[in-house]
Amino acid sequence: MHLQRLRGTKSRKLDGKKVVLAVTGSIAAVETVKLARELVRRGAEVTAVMSKAAQKIIHPYALEFATDNPVITEITGKVEHVELLGLDGDADLLLIAPSTANTISKIALGIDDTPVTTMATTALGSGKPIILVPAMHEGMMKNEAVKANVKKLKEIGIEIVEPVYSEAKAKFADNETISLHVERKLYDKEFDGMRVVVTSGPTFEQIDPIRFISNRSSGLMGHEIALELWRRGAEVVVITSKPSRLRLPDFKEIEIRSVKEMLDHSLKEVKRCDLFVSAAAAADFTIEMAESKIKTQEELILHLKAAPKILHKVREIYDGEVIGFKAETGVSEEKLYNIAYEKMIDDRLSMVVANDVLEKGMGTEDTRVLVITKKRKEWVEGLKSEVAEKIIKAYIEDVL
């Protein structure tokens, strides 16, 4: 009961989902209390399962506290593996984190002699999704036998969260990365097989080597849109000046600075694209950069010229689906709608998302936007992660 105030405080992405967190005897087991809490903050109910080796590194009480559920340390007459991960089991996913080389190899060979491997055997036979997070010495991970067993696990449908190689270790992935893998595994895959290109964030137009013209855009809205599409199965390419550095499969970030760089990469990427999301706050003006620092003076005149409109240039070579964004300042709701609707028609958009950035949105974590399609005129507000989810759901209902 003590987790009720914590559950869903970060997001509701895992609301109603039950995750079995299986912990084995890697020293990275010490990270699992934080991982369990992260899953709970995203709405999940978590039940922990521990091998005997794991219990020598972290006490079951720690995970009982972190999950607010009894920890399974042995399989009893309650047949916990069947209750959770059998054909009618009430768990949605098995997350083995961390996993040792020993556990990887046992699962690959069908060996079942710990509570964790029993859970894996049952989940595999029942068709329950499994995600495995390795953590061990780098030499163990590079052992040819272990590599062969990892390959076998992938072939039978187990998803592997790649470790971070550092200090001669194959280290436990960060909690954000692991949680995103869990979310994607449990989401519907409306965009499966689709390649989506998203532009995001501001651009930086250099005045001289140390000064530039930009805006207050954080890139957060575009980032959350990209993640929401990725959760739903899309292969995503993000063209942005503010990359997240996330290490995710089918999620590529191209870092740019100027509007010209953003345009060049956009024109290249849309040649193989099923949906283009124009969410960037690209510069409206460019400037010829001075080769050296401009000296301080009382008055300085800068000569700006109009920047190319990325969406217009994209439309010259790309005739597919587009979600566009329109930012205005100090306009009425009616005028905002009229401006956005006109943009939707002129630019042949499937959807346009409009907002008044004087109200909120640019550089903030929350926003209030008007979502417009040929079937919809709807105001949506909240954290940008929540708004992104509602935007993509509207696209699925009205366009996809």
Beta strands, then each sheet from edge to edge (+ up, - down):
strand 1: 18-23
strand 2: 45-50
strand 3: 93-99
strand 4: 130-134
strand 5: 136-137
strand 6: 159-160
strand 7: 164-166
strand 8: 169-171
strand 9: 195-200
strand 10: 205-208
strand 11: 211-213
strand 12: 235-240
strand 13: 251-255
strand 14: 275-278
strand 15: 285-287
strand 16: 304-306
strand 17: 321-328
strand 18: 351-356
strand 19: 366-373
strand 20: 376-383
sheet 1: 2+ 1+ 3+ 4+ 6+
sheet 2: 5+ 8- 7+
sheet 3: 13+ 12+ 9+ 14+ 17+ 18+ 19- 20+
sheet 4: 10+ 11-
sheet 5: 15+ 16-
end
